[in-house]
Amino acid sequence: MKTFNVPVTYRSPLISAIKAKRKQQDKLKKDFTPTKLDFGPVQIYLARHFGFCYGVENAIEIAFRTVEENPGKRIFLLSEMIHNPQVNRDLLDKGVRFLQDTLGKPLIPFEEITGDDIVLIPAFGTTLAMEEKLRQLGIRTEKYNTTCPFVEKVWNRSEQIAKKSYSVVLHGKPEHEETRATFSHSAANTPTVVVYNMKETVQLAKYITGEKAPADFYVEFSGRYSKGFDVQKDLQRIGVVNQTTMLASDTQAIADYLKQVMVTTFNLDAEHVHERFADTRDTLCYATNDNQSAVYGLLEADADLAIVVGGYNSSNTSHLVELCEEKLPTYYIDAADKLISASEILHHNFHTKQELLTGGYLPAHKPVKILITSGASCPDAVVEEVMRKLISFYGITSGLEEMKACFQ
């Protein structure tokens, strides 16, 4: 796989060595057991896969290269490059400015933009309407587009099944930039509706089976269906695609459920399922799959708590937290300084969107066993800082350097 030129400050020599060693030992990526780092009184279990994915590294490389190659030019980001506070802060420090927030609210009037400016499209992509708006301002969107190739793969798959007269059911968070972008691209080619979870999917299915009145659809899914959507016609042939950072298992469960609804409703045998339901399993992002599978493997370890590192508005990171929470106490932090002390931690509750100060998070017994993973937009250097802070609470100051030698 291609390697990218990203700032060295985002790298961790220890974690790079661990990842290289694990990759050498498991080239087919079938081993999801964690890496155990034994520091004596504290034992850290690192997930098999975590941190920067292909799309994130691609976006970072393009963004920083653009800044370096265009001194003196005004450079804007359409919205956050990725959902990571350190990376976005670094870009702001280099003079890059955000045109919108993550919900699409303007921060800088578009009237101020000219054809001499540079506007970077974030890794999540953007809507067709926004692309056209920028083109009308003279902005060359294709030159500074950091859209993740795996997001574009979903767009292309939607277009492919649209040509075969399938409508699209998009599994995603309706307010998320990527979902808004994918919805735009899909809706340009075929009727499209967004579902957030299985509960909503079950309700959508009732319009396929006729259990619910068609008119109710336009109220229940208000703001989440494409213009001209005909609920009686456009749910006759469907395919499921997803926001790439959703739980892969949830997307698969939604697809399996709707497939069975079509089989039952239209009395289909295996040979004719494709007449009503498109196979879109190839749209699931490899990094999302790997990171989530690695968390399942991580949770097999006997541990006291889990720490998940990443931006608080990162969708893929929140799903890793969700998986860990099912088994043991889990703390979601975005930087090492949230580890206030051995007795207090400042962490994010993604359910309530609040940051909480919790005491007694580290148990008194030894060894303390801690699971650690991070989101796809989190630099490995931040994870190393978290580990360094944790072991310092146990009087260990040089353990990471010595540990690195074990993986070289």
C-alpha positions in Angstrom: 0.0 0.0 0.0 1.2 3.5 -0.8 3.1 5.4 1.9 2.5 9.0 2.6 4.6 12.0 3.6 3.0 13.3 6.8 4.6 15.4 9.5 7.0 13.4 11.5 5.5 14.9 14.7 2.5 12.7 14.1 4.6 9.5 14.1 5.6 7.4 17.1 8.9 5.4 16.8 7.7 2.8 19.2 4.2 2.4 17.6 5.7 2.4 14.1 8.1 -0.4 15.2 5.2 -2.4 16.7 3.0 -2.0 13.7 5.9 -3.0 11.3 6.7 -6.1 13.4 3.0 -7.2 13.6 2.6 -6.6 9.8 5.7 -8.8 9.2 4.3 -11.6 11.4 0.8 -11.3 10.0 0.8 -10.2 6.4 -2.7 -11.4 5.7 -4.1 -9.5 8.7 -5.9 -12.4 10.2 -4.5 -12.1 13.8 -6.5 -9.5 15.8 -4.9 -10.2 19.2 -3.5 -7.1 20.9 0.2 -6.3 21.5 1.0 -6.6 25.2 3.5 -4.1 26.6 4.5 -5.2 30.1 5.9 -2.4 32.3 5.6 -4.3 35.5 3.0 -2.5 37.7 1.1 -1.5 34.6 0.4 -3.6 31.5 -0.8 -2.0 28.3 -2.6 -3.9 25.5 -2.4 -2.1 22.2 -5.0 -3.0 19.5 -3.7 -4.8 16.5 -5.0 -2.0 14.2 -5.5 1.7 15.1 -4.6 5.2 14.1 -4.2 6.9 10.7 -5.9 5.1 7.8 -5.1 5.5 4.1 -7.7 8.3 3.6 -6.5 10.3 6.5 -2.8 10.1 5.6 -3.7 11.0 2.0 -5.7 14.1 3.2 -2.9 15.2 5.6 -0.2 14.8 2.9 -2.2 16.9 0.4 -3.1 19.6 2.9 0.4 20.2 4.2 2.0 19.9 0.7 -0.5 22.5 -0.5 0.6 24.9 2.3 4.3 24.4 1.5 3.8 24.8 -2.3 1.7 28.0 -2.1 3.4 30.6 0.1 1.6 33.8 0.3 -1.7 32.4 -1.0 -4.9 32.3 1.0 -5.8 28.7 1.8 -9.1 27.7 3.1 -10.5 24.4 4.3 -14.1 23.8 3.4 -14.5 22.3 6.9 -12.4 20.3 9.3 -9.8 18.3 7.3 -10.4 15.3 9.5 -12.0 15.0 13.0 -8.8 15.4 15.0 -8.1 18.5 17.1 -4.3 18.3 16.8 -4.2 18.1 13.0 -6.8 20.8 12.5 -5.0 23.1 15.0 -1.7 22.5 13.2 -3.3 23.6 9.9 -4.8 26.7 11.5 -1.4 27.5 12.9 -0.1 27.5 9.3 -2.6 30.1 8.3 -5.3 27.8 6.9 -8.9 29.0 7.6 -12.1 27.1 7.9 -15.0 28.2 5.6 -17.7 26.2 7.5 -18.1 24.2 10.7 -18.8 20.5 10.7 -22.5 21.1 10.3 -22.1 23.2 7.3 -22.7 26.6 9.0 -20.6 29.3 7.3 -17.7 30.8 9.3 -16.4 33.0 6.5 -18.7 34.5 3.9 -18.3 32.8 0.5 -18.4 36.3 -1.1 -14.9 36.8 0.2 -13.5 33.9 -1.8 -11.9 34.6 -5.2 -10.5 32.4 -8.0 -7.0 33.2 -6.7 -7.7 31.4 -3.4 -7.3 27.7 -2.7 -10.1 25.7 -1.1 -9.3 22.2 0.2 -12.1 19.6 0.2 -11.9 17.6 3.4 -11.5 13.8 3.6 -15.2 13.4 4.0 -15.9 14.9 0.6 -18.6 17.4 0.0 -22.0 17.8 -1.8 -22.4 18.3 -5.5 -24.1 21.7 -4.8 -21.0 22.8 -2.8 -18.7 21.7 -5.6 -20.7 23.7 -8.1 -20.7 26.8 -5.8 -16.9 26.7 -5.5 -16.5 26.2 -9.3 -18.6 29.3 -9.9 -16.2 31.2 -7.7 -13.4 30.0 -9.9 -12.0 27.5 -7.4 -10.4 24.4 -8.9 -11.9 21.8 -6.6 -10.3 18.9 -8.4 -6.8 20.0 -7.7 -7.1 20.3 -3.9 -9.6 17.5 -3.2 -8.6 15.3 -0.3 -11.8 13.1 -0.4 -11.0 9.6 0.9 -10.8 7.1 -2.0 -13.0 4.7 0.1 -15.7 7.4 0.4 -15.5 7.9 -3.4 -15.9 4.1 -3.7 -19.2 4.3 -2.0 -20.3 7.1 -4.3 -19.2 5.0 -7.4 -21.1 1.9 -6.1 -24.2 4.0 -5.6 -24.0 5.2 -9.1 -23.5 1.7 -10.4 -26.5 0.2 -8.7 -28.5 3.4 -9.7 -27.9 2.5 -13.3 -29.6 -0.9 -12.6 -32.7 0.9 -11.2 -32.0 0.3 -7.5 -32.8 3.0 -4.9 -30.2 3.6 -2.2 -30.7 3.2 1.6 -27.8 5.0 3.2 -26.7 4.0 6.7 -25.2 7.0 8.3 -25.5 9.9 10.7 -27.7 12.4 8.9 -25.8 15.4 10.2 -22.3 14.1 9.4 -20.4 15.7 6.6 -19.7 12.4 4.9 -23.3 11.3 5.0 -24.4 14.6 3.6 -21.9 14.3 0.8 -22.7 10.7 0.0 -26.4 11.5 0.1 -25.9 14.3 -2.5 -23.9 12.1 -4.9 -26.4 9.2 -4.6 -29.5 11.3 -4.8 -28.2 12.8 -8.1 -28.5 9.3 -9.6 -31.3 7.5 -7.8 -33.9 7.9 -5.1 -32.1 7.8 -1.7 -33.1 7.7 2.0 -30.9 7.8 5.1 -31.4 5.5 8.1 -29.4 6.0 11.3 -29.8 2.6 13.0 -31.6 -0.7 13.0 -34.6 0.8 14.8 -35.2 3.2 11.9 -34.5 0.4 9.4 -37.3 -1.7 10.9 -39.7 1.3 10.5 -38.5 1.8 6.9 -39.2 -1.8 6.1 -42.9 -1.3 7.1 -43.3 0.9 4.1 -42.0 -1.9 1.9 -44.3 -4.5 3.4 -47.3 -2.1 3.4 -47.7 -2.1 7.2 -47.4 1.6 7.3 -49.3 4.2 5.2 -47.1 5.8 2.5 -48.0 9.3 3.6 -46.4 8.7 7.0 -43.0 8.1 5.4 -42.6 11.8 4.5 -43.1 12.8 8.1 -41.0 10.0 9.7 -38.1 10.5 7.4 -38.4 14.2 6.9 -35.2 15.8 5.6 -33.7 12.4 4.8 -35.0 11.4 1.5 -34.2 12.7 -2.0 -36.4 15.1 -3.9 -39.3 13.4 -5.6 -39.0 10.2 -3.6 -42.0 8.0 -4.2 -42.3 5.6 -1.3 -44.7 3.3 -3.1 -42.3 2.9 -6.1 -38.8 3.7 -4.9 -38.6 0.9 -2.2 -39.3 -1.9 -4.7 -35.6 -2.4 -5.6 -32.9 -1.3 -3.1 -29.3 -1.5 -2.1 -27.6 -0.5 1.1 -24.4 1.7 1.3 -22.9 3.3 4.4 -21.1 6.2 5.9 -17.7 4.5 6.0 -17.1 5.2 9.7 -20.3 3.5 11.0 -20.0 0.2 12.7 -19.5 -2.3 9.9 -21.5 -4.9 11.8 -24.4 -2.5 12.1 -24.4 -1.8 8.3 -24.2 -5.5 7.6 -27.1 -6.2 10.0 -29.2 -3.5 8.3 -28.4 -4.9 4.9 -29.2 -8.5 6.0 -32.5 -7.4 7.5 -33.7 -5.4 4.5 -32.6 -8.3 2.2 -34.8 -10.7 4.2 -37.7 -8.2 4.1 -37.4 -8.2 0.3 -37.2 -12.0 0.2 -40.3 -12.4 2.3 -42.4 -9.5 0.8 -41.8 -10.5 -2.8 -41.5 -14.3 -2.2 -38.0 -14.6 -3.7 -35.7 -17.6 -3.8 -31.9 -17.3 -3.6 -31.6 -17.2 -7.4 -33.8 -14.1 -7.7 -32.9 -12.0 -4.7 -30.8 -9.7 -6.9 -34.0 -8.7 -8.7 -35.0 -6.7 -5.6 -31.8 -6.3 -3.5 -28.3 -5.2 -4.7 -25.2 -6.7 -3.2 -23.1 -3.8 -1.9 -20.9 -5.5 0.7 -17.8 -4.2 -1.1 -18.5 -0.7 0.1 -17.5 -1.4 3.7 -14.2 0.5 4.5 -11.2 -1.8 5.1 -9.9 0.5 7.9 -13.2 0.6 9.7 -13.4 -3.2 9.5 -9.8 -3.7 10.7 -10.0 -1.2 13.6 -13.3 -2.6 14.8 -12.2 -6.2 14.4 -9.1 -5.3 16.3 -11.2 -4.0 19.2 -13.1 -7.3 19.3 -9.7 -9.0 19.6 -8.5 -6.4 22.2 -11.5 -7.1 24.4 -10.5 -10.8 24.6 -7.7 -9.7 26.9 -8.4 -9.7 30.7 -8.2 -6.0 31.6 -9.3 -3.4 34.1 -10.3 -0.5 31.8 -10.0 0.7 28.2 -8.8 4.1 26.9 -9.8 5.2 23.4 -8.0 8.2 22.0 -9.4 10.4 19.3 -11.3 13.6 18.4 -14.6 14.0 20.2 -16.5 14.6 17.0 -14.9 11.5 15.3 -17.6 9.1 14.2 -15.3 6.1 13.8 -13.7 6.7 17.2 -17.1 6.9 19.0 -17.9 3.5 17.6 -14.7 2.0 19.1 -15.8 3.5 22.4 -19.2 2.0 22.0 -17.7 -1.5 21.5 -15.4 -1.2 24.5 -18.2 0.1 26.8 -20.1 -3.1 26.4 -17.4 -5.0 28.4 -15.5 -2.7 30.8 -15.0 0.8 32.0 -14.0 2.9 29.0 -12.6 6.4 28.9 -12.6 8.5 25.7 -9.9 11.2 25.6 -8.4 13.3 22.9 -5.0 14.0 24.4 -2.6 12.9 27.1 -3.3 16.0 29.2 -6.8 14.6 29.9 -5.0 12.2 32.2 -5.0 14.7 35.0 -3.3 12.4 37.6 -3.3 8.8 38.7 -6.6 9.5 40.4 -8.4 11.8 38.0 -9.3 11.7 34.3 -11.1 14.2 32.1 -13.0 12.2 29.5 -15.8 12.6 26.9 -19.2 11.0 27.1 -20.2 10.8 23.5 -23.8 9.9 24.4 -24.4 13.2 26.2 -21.6 15.2 24.4 -20.2 16.2 27.8 -16.7 16.1 29.2 -16.6 14.5 32.6 -14.1 14.5 35.5 -13.9 11.0 37.0 -11.9 9.9 40.0 -10.5 6.5 40.9 -10.3 5.4 37.3 -7.0 3.5 37.9 -7.5 0.5 40.3 -5.3 0.2 43.4 -4.1 -3.4 42.6 -1.1 -4.2 40.5 -0.5 -4.9 37.8 -3.1 -2.6 36.3 -4.2 -3.8 32.8 -5.2 -1.2 30.3 -6.6 -1.6 26.8 -5.7 1.2 24.3 -6.8 2.0 20.8 -7.4 5.1 18.8 -9.5 6.4 15.9 -8.5 6.5 12.3 -7.7 10.2 12.5 -5.6 10.1 15.6 -1.8 10.5 15.3 0.2 7.7 16.8 2.3 10.3 18.6 -0.8 11.2 20.7 -1.2 7.5 21.6 2.4 7.3 22.7 2.0 10.5 24.8 -1.0 8.8 26.5 1.1 5.7 27.2 4.0 7.8 28.5 1.7 9.6 30.8 0.1 6.4 32.2 3.4 4.7 32.9 4.7 7.8 34.6 2.1 7.4 37.2 3.9 4.3 38.2 7.3 5.8 38.4 8.4 4.6 34.9 10.2 7.2 32.9 12.2 5.4 30.2 10.1 2.3 29.6 8.9 3.2 26.1 12.5 3.6 24.7 13.5 0.3 26.1 10.3 -1.3 24.8 11.0 -0.1 21.3 14.1 -2.3 21.1 12.0 -5.4 21.6 10.3 -4.7 18.3 13.3 -3.9 16.1 
